[in-house]
Amino acid sequence: MSINILENFLPENTLPFLKIWFSEYHCHLKITKNRNSKLGDYRKLPDKTHQITINGTLEPQLFFFVLTHELAHLLAFEKYGRKISPHGEEWKSTFREMLIESIEVYKEDLKPIIKKFSKSPKANFMASPELVKYFHKDEEGLSFVEDLEIGTQFMFKEETYIIKEKIKKRYLCKNLSSNREYLFKSVAKVQKL
């Protein structure tokens, strides 16, 4: 992929960081359609090159964040060997350093969230409620479960639920058609009824 095409997906001033991080490695970067199951992934190919895929529908700052996450896998595996845990201490340390190194790329209101996240990077973007809320704050017609009152009904994946109670950081909700109960993360995006 050419740098000119990649620039269309990134915030300004990111190329110097990518040149440093990518410079020693042959990496295939693929921009994909939206995938609900993941935002990006990394793998080492049989020919010893690397492949990173990123959802092309991501907002530029989130695209760069996810790209940094995936590049941290490449750099950690190359530095520490293939036997490390994919999201273990070596990856966390690498990702943390990359986030702090590139903090200037992010918008001012996002910088404190990135700094806080970098103290203990999580494997999954959804594990950081602050990041999820930041990048999904403007989705019309959707609310976060935590912003709804107990007893509120909502739609999720074409099913109707009611919020019964909060249990620690999650919400116990009842599916009104099956009467089964489910735990929802506080930042689950739902349509209030």
N, C-alpha and C positions, 0 to 999 in steps of 0.2 A: 504494500500500500504506500502511496506517495505521501510525503509530508504535507503537501498542499491539501489533500483529501482529509488527512487526519486532523489538520488544524480546524476544519469545519465543526468538529465534535468537541473541541477543547476550549477552555478559557484562555484568555490572552496570557502570554509570558510563560507558557508551560514547556515550550520546546527545549530551552536550555537544560531543564531537568531531565527530560526524556532522552536527550542526546547523551547525557552523562550516564544514565541508568542503562540505556540500550546499547551503548557504543561497543561493548566487547562481545555482544551476543547476536547470533542470527535468529531473529524472532519473526514469525508470521503473525501479523495482527489482523484479525477478522472482525468486521463490524457486522453484527447479526440483527435480525428482526427482534422485536420484543419477546422475551422469554419470561414467563411468570415465575418459573422455578429458580432462576438465577439471573444475576446482573452481568456476570462475567465468569470466565474460568481460565485456568492455566494448565498446560500439559507439556511434557517433554516428549518429542516425537522420536520414533525409532531411528531416524537419521541423525540424532543428537541435536537437532535444532529445537526451537521452542515455539509454542503456539499459544496465543492469548486471544480469547474472544470476548467482546464487550457488546452489550445491547446498544444499538445505535439510536434508540429512542430516549436515552438518558439526557438530562439537562447537563450542560458542559462541566459544571463543577462536580457533579456526581459522576460523570463519565471519567474525569481525571482521578477522582477518589478511587473508583473501582479499578481503573488502570493501574494506579499505584499499588493497590491491594494485590493484583495479579502479578505485577512486576516484582513485588516483594517475595512471592513464591519463587520466581525464577532466580533472583539474587540469593535468597537463603539457601536454596538447593545447590546452587553453584558454589557458594562459599562453604557450606557445612556438610554437603554430601546428601545423597538421596535417602538416607536412613532416618532423617529427622522427621518429626511429626509435621504434617502439612500446615497446621495452625499452632505449632508448639512455640516454645520460647525463642528459638532462632528466628522463626518467621515474625513473631511479635516484635522482637528487637529490630529487625530489618524494616518492617513496616513503620514502626514508631519513628525511626531515624529519617525515613523518607518523608513522612508526614510533616515532621518538624522542619526538615530541610526545605520543603516546598510550601510552607505555610503562607508565604506572601502571595501565592496564586489565588487563595480563597478570598471571598468577599469579607468585609470587616465583621458583619454579623455572624458569619460562619466560623471565623477563626477561633473564638473561644470554645466552640463545640468540637472542632477538630483537635485543639490542644487537650481538652478533657478526654476525648476518645483515645488520643495517642498514648495516654498514661497506661492504658491496658487495652490494646486493640482487640476487638472481637472478630471472630471468624465470619460472622454473619452480620451484615448491615442492619438487619431487623433487630439485632440484640442491643442496639443503641436507640432508645426512644427519641433522644434529642435529634439525632441525624434523620430518623424517619420523619419526624414532625417537620423538620426544616425543609426537606425535599418534597414533602407531600402536602404542604400547607395550603396550596392554591387549587386543589382538586375540587371542582364544583360539585355540589350535591352530596359530598361525602363528609363524614365526621369520624373522629377517632372514638373508639368505644369509651375511653376514659373521660371524654367530654360529655357523655350522656348520663342522665340520671338513672338510678336504680328504678326498674319498672318500665323503662322506655323500650318500645319495640323498634326493631331495625331489620333491614334486609341485608343478607350476606350470601353471595352466590345463589341468588334467586330463591332463597329460603328465608322465612320470617322467624325472628328470635325475640326473646324478651330478656332483659338484664335482670338477673335474680339478686346477685350480690357480688361484692368485691372480695377476692380471696388473695391476700398478699398483693402481688403485682398484676394479677389476672382477674378477669371477670367471668363469673359463672353465668352462663346464658342457656336458656331453654329453647329448643327448636319447637315451634308451635305446631308443626304438622306431625312430628314423630314423638314428641314429648321427651326426647333425649336431651341430656345436658352436656354442654361443651365449655371448655375454658378458652377464653379469647385473650390475646395479648392486649395490653392497654392501647397500643397503637394500631390495632386492627382497623382498617378503613371500612366503614359501613354506611349504609344509607338509612338515615333516620326516617321513621314513619310518623 
